[in-house]
Amino acid sequence: MINTIILFTKKLFSFTEWRIGLVPVTQLSNIIETQTCDESWVNWLNIDNQHYQADPFLCHINESLVLMYESMSHWQEKGKIKYADVTSNPIPLGEVKAPQFNHKSFPYTFSSNGKLYCMPEESDMRELNLFEYSPNNEKFEFRRTLFSDMSLVDSFMYHSNGIFYLFVPINLTVVLFNAYLSLIALMTVLKSIQTRQSHQENQKVEMRED
């Protein structure tokens, strides 16, 4: 109960914010050379008034420069993938929606044969899903599940000589936790077998004494 009160107090009175900023291409060489970034160069975006805006990816839709990003409320803690036109002033365009309501982040975006795809992280669902932008409906639509029963994080594509290579880092925290649960289950079974064998041996001893 006390931990719940402390957590609620922190959420109510103190929290961090994440923001995405755009830097002119003309300043990139200065940033690389000096390893610093003057904040006056950064155009900080406040697109949807959420506390967390992270994992930015840029792409083009029609003639507009579009930002794909994770948007998350401090209260809900379920990330959503949204996209906005940042050609001039940020204009929210939509959200990458799926049938299930789950946490989404890292909206890796890539193009192939004139089509635009998004492959967000959904490790809590143990899935990696592919979405395609539909120009007719002006939104991203679910196409297929690439992987299931695997907790994958920050997956991305590398294109070379006409071949797309998919890199799928595994969420080691989930893997180690599952391994820990498996170890506990194995130890429980072994202990049960050992107890049963010990009980049987005690019964044999008692029968001999009789």
Residue, then its C-alpha position, 0 to 999 in steps of 0.5 A: m500500500i505504501n509503495t502504491i502511494i509513493l508511486f502515485t505521488k511521484k506520478l502526480f508531482s514529478f515526472t520527466e519529459w522526452r522531446i524530439g528536436l530537428v537540427p538543420v543539415t548545415q549544422l551536422s558537420n559542426i556537431i560531428e567535429t565538436q561532439t556538441c550541439d548548440e541548443s539554439w540549432v534545435n527546433w524542439l517539437n511539441i506535437d501532441n502534448q504527451h509527456y514522452q515523444a521518442d524514437p524518431f524516424l523520418c520518411h516522405i509521404n507524398e511531398s511532405l517530410v513526415l516524422m514517425y515517433e513513439s508517443m506515450s502518456h505519463w499516466q497510461e505508460k502504453g506507447k503509441i506510434k504516431y506520425a506528423d507532417v514536419t515540413s513546416n509547423p508540426i501537423p499530426l497526421g495519424e496513428v499506427k493502430a493494431p487490433q490489440f491495445n499494447h505498448k508500441s515503440f521504435p517505429y522503424t520505417f523503410s521503403s520498397n518498390g515505391k511502398l512505405y512500411c513501418m515495423p514497430e516494436e511490440s515485444d510485450m506481445r511477443e510479435l513483430n508486425l509489418f504495417e504498410y501505408s495506404p495512400n488511398n486511406e491515408k493511414f498505415e494498415f496491418r499487413r502481416t506478422l513477421f515473427s511470433d512467440m519472440s520478444l524482439v526489440d528495436s528490429f530494423m532492415y538492411h538492404s544490399n544488392g536487392i536483399f533485405y536483411l532483417f536484424v531482430p535483437i532479442n529482449l534478454t530481460v524476458v529471455l533471462f526471466n523465462a529461463y529463471l522460471s524454467l529453472i525454478a520449475l525444473m528444481t521443483v520437479l527434481k525436489s518432488i522426485q527426490t521427496r517421492q524417492s525418499h518417502q519410498e525408501n522410508q517405506k521399504v525400511e519400515m517394511r523390513e523392520d516389521 
